[in-house]
């Protein structure tokens, strides 16, 4: 249920966006008129001319790659975090693997993955883009899940142990429930990152459709309006993914928001 506070927050956000667009428009017509920065109406006109089918075709493919990679990365992160709790002596190795996956630049590993995975079949999603999307969400999922699992109430864990439950039963019945808000917070950060990772994966080549392909064509044609239209579309999609996971978090963990269930 919406509250006056949330309504004010939405109104403030809308006013901020309008002010930003007005500032962009004024700058493009005055101090930045000699720079290749289009006006908002030029970007909107280009987006309308390209049409919904054009954007749905390319954004749909990138979203598919991001979603599959997001699922794989999340599942791998949950498994690794669970193993950290169930097999404590393996924690140093598992956490080092997670840190390494975060520290390796995606732009550096993308060509290597492309060589290993190869070109996608015609009309199919890029394996490289999917892999980079998975890597983008893996580390945040591991860290968020481990922190959440360790925040479980000690008394509840002792109750499960008293009734004969082992580490696995404690994990399933107590720790995963306690970790749910932290997991969802990590996924909220990881969802836009997965979308960005998919775009980076498409840039290495081999795709017949996708956001990166449109951006490369716009760059080659020096089509500034289309490049900006696609860039703004990416921002909207990433923001939508962030908001969607946030909404899911509010519905699944109302106690973490201070709302009575």
C-alpha positions in Angstrom: 0.0 0.0 0.0 1.3 3.4 -0.9 2.0 6.0 1.8 2.2 9.8 1.7 6.0 9.5 2.0 6.3 7.3 -1.0 4.0 9.7 -3.0 6.2 12.7 -2.1 9.3 10.7 -3.1 7.8 9.9 -6.5 6.8 13.6 -7.0 10.3 14.7 -6.0 11.9 12.2 -8.4 9.6 13.3 -11.3 10.4 17.0 -10.7 14.1 16.1 -10.6 13.9 14.3 -14.0 12.0 17.3 -15.5 14.6 19.7 -14.2 17.4 17.5 -15.6 15.7 17.4 -19.0 15.1 21.1 -19.0 18.8 21.7 -18.1 19.9 19.3 -20.9 17.6 21.1 -23.4 18.9 24.5 -22.5 22.6 23.4 -22.5 22.2 21.8 -26.0 20.8 25.0 -27.4 23.3 27.4 -25.8 26.7 26.6 -24.3 26.9 23.1 -25.9 25.4 24.0 -29.2 28.8 23.4 -30.9 29.1 19.9 -29.4 27.4 16.8 -30.8 24.8 16.7 -28.1 21.2 16.3 -29.4 18.2 18.0 -28.0 15.6 15.9 -26.1 13.0 16.4 -28.9 15.6 15.1 -31.4 16.2 12.0 -29.4 12.4 11.4 -28.9 11.8 11.9 -32.6 14.5 9.4 -33.5 13.1 6.9 -31.1 9.6 7.3 -32.5 10.9 6.9 -36.1 12.8 3.7 -35.2 9.6 2.3 -33.7 8.7 -0.1 -31.0 9.4 -3.2 -33.0 13.0 -2.1 -33.6 13.7 -1.5 -29.9 11.8 -4.6 -28.7 13.8 -6.8 -31.1 17.2 -5.6 -29.8 16.4 -4.9 -26.2 14.5 -8.2 -26.0 17.6 -10.2 -27.0 19.8 -8.3 -24.5 17.2 -8.7 -21.7 17.0 -12.5 -22.5 20.8 -12.8 -22.1 20.8 -10.7 -19.0 17.9 -12.7 -17.4 19.5 -16.1 -18.1 22.9 -14.8 -16.8 21.3 -13.3 -13.8 19.6 -16.6 -13.0 22.9 -18.6 -13.4 24.9 -16.0 -11.4 22.4 -15.9 -8.6 22.1 -19.7 -8.3 25.9 -20.0 -8.3 26.2 -17.3 -5.7 23.6 -18.9 -3.4 25.4 -22.3 -3.7 28.8 -20.8 -2.9 27.4 -18.8 0.1 25.6 -21.9 1.4 28.8 -24.0 1.1 30.7 -21.3 3.1 28.2 -21.9 6.0 28.1 -25.7 5.6 31.8 -26.3 5.0 33.6 -23.6 7.0 37.1 -24.9 6.2 36.4 -24.2 2.5 35.5 -20.5 3.1 38.9 -19.0 2.3 39.1 -20.7 -1.1 35.4 -20.0 -2.0 35.6 -16.3 -1.0 38.9 -15.9 -2.9 37.1 -17.3 -6.0 34.3 -14.8 -5.5 36.7 -11.9 -5.1 38.7 -12.9 -8.2 35.5 -13.0 -10.2 34.8 -9.4 -9.1 38.3 -8.1 -9.6 38.8 -9.3 -13.2 37.7 -6.5 -15.5 34.8 -7.7 -17.7 36.2 -5.9 -20.8 39.4 -8.0 -20.3 37.8 -11.4 -19.9 35.1 -10.8 -22.6 37.4 -11.7 -25.6 38.7 -14.8 -23.8 35.2 -16.0 -23.2 34.2 -15.3 -26.7 37.1 -17.4 -28.0 36.1 -20.2 -25.7 32.3 -20.0 -26.3 32.3 -18.9 -29.9 29.6 -17.3 -32.0 25.9 -17.8 -31.2 23.7 -19.6 -33.7 21.5 -17.3 -35.8 18.7 -15.8 -33.7 20.1 -17.3 -30.5 21.4 -15.4 -27.4 25.1 -14.8 -27.1 26.9 -17.2 -24.7 29.5 -14.6 -24.0 26.9 -12.0 -23.0 25.1 -14.5 -20.8 28.4 -15.5 -19.1 29.3 -11.8 -18.4 25.9 -11.2 -17.0 26.3 -14.1 -14.6 29.7 -12.9 -13.5 28.3 -9.4 -12.9 25.8 -10.7 -10.3 27.9 -13.5 -8.8 30.0 -11.6 -6.3 27.3 -9.4 -4.9 25.0 -12.4 -4.4 27.8 -14.3 -2.5 28.6 -11.4 -0.2 24.9 -10.4 0.4 23.9 -14.0 1.1 26.9 -14.8 3.4 26.2 -11.6 5.5 22.5 -12.5 5.6 23.0 -16.1 6.6 25.3 -15.0 9.4 22.8 -12.6 10.8 20.4 -15.4 11.8 19.2 -15.4 15.4 21.4 -17.6 17.5 18.5 -18.7 19.7 16.5 -20.0 16.7 19.5 -21.9 15.5 19.9 -23.5 19.0 16.2 -24.5 19.0 16.7 -26.3 15.7 19.8 -28.0 17.1 18.0 -29.1 20.3 15.3 -30.8 18.2 18.0 -32.8 16.3 18.5 -30.5 13.3 22.0 -30.3 11.7 23.7 -27.6 9.8 21.6 -28.2 6.7 18.3 -28.0 8.6 19.5 -24.8 10.3 20.4 -23.3 6.9 17.0 -24.1 5.3 14.6 -23.3 8.2 16.4 -20.4 9.9 19.3 -18.9 8.0 17.8 -18.6 4.5 14.7 -16.9 5.9 16.9 -14.5 7.9 19.1 -13.8 4.9 16.2 -13.1 2.5 16.3 -9.3 2.9 20.1 -9.3 2.3 19.8 -11.6 -0.7 17.1 -9.4 -2.3 19.2 -6.3 -1.6 22.2 -7.9 -3.4 20.0 -9.0 -6.3 18.6 -5.4 -6.5 22.2 -4.3 -7.2 23.0 -7.2 -9.4 20.0 -6.9 -11.8 21.2 -3.7 -13.5 24.8 -5.0 -13.4 23.6 -8.2 -15.3 22.1 -6.0 -18.0 25.3 -4.1 -18.4 27.3 -7.3 -18.5 25.2 -8.6 -21.3 25.8 -5.4 -23.3 29.5 -5.7 -22.8 29.4 -9.3 -23.9 27.6 -8.4 -27.1 30.3 -5.8 -27.9 32.9 -8.5 -28.6 31.0 -9.5 -31.7 29.1 -12.4 -33.1 25.6 -11.1 -32.4 22.9 -10.6 -35.0 20.7 -8.4 -32.7 21.1 -6.7 -29.4 21.7 -3.3 -27.8 25.4 -3.3 -28.4 24.9 -4.0 -32.1 22.7 -1.0 -32.4 25.1 1.2 -30.5 28.0 0.1 -32.7 26.0 0.9 -35.9 25.0 4.3 -34.5 28.6 5.0 -33.7 29.8 4.0 -37.2 27.1 6.2 -38.8 27.7 9.0 -36.3 24.0 8.9 -35.5 24.1 10.8 -32.3 20.3 10.9 -31.7 20.0 7.1 -32.0 23.0 6.5 -29.8 21.4 8.8 -27.1 18.0 7.1 -27.6 19.5 3.7 -27.0 21.6 4.9 -24.1 18.5 6.4 -22.4 16.6 3.2 -23.1 19.4 1.3 -21.3 19.1 3.6 -18.3 15.4 3.1 -18.2 15.7 -0.7 -18.4 18.4 -0.9 -15.8 16.3 1.4 -13.5 13.3 -0.7 -14.1 15.2 -3.9 -13.1 16.4 -2.2 -10.0 12.8 -1.0 -9.1 11.3 -4.5 -9.9 13.6 -6.3 -7.5 12.9 -3.6 -4.9 9.2 -4.2 -5.3 9.7 -8.0 -5.0 11.7 -7.3 -1.8 8.9 -5.2 -0.3 6.3 -7.9 -1.0 8.4 -10.9 0.2 10.1 -9.3 3.2 7.7 -6.6 4.6 9.3 -7.0 8.1 12.5 -5.6 6.7 10.7 -2.4 5.7 9.1 -1.9 9.1 5.7 -2.9 7.7 3.4 -5.3 9.6 2.6 -8.4 7.6 
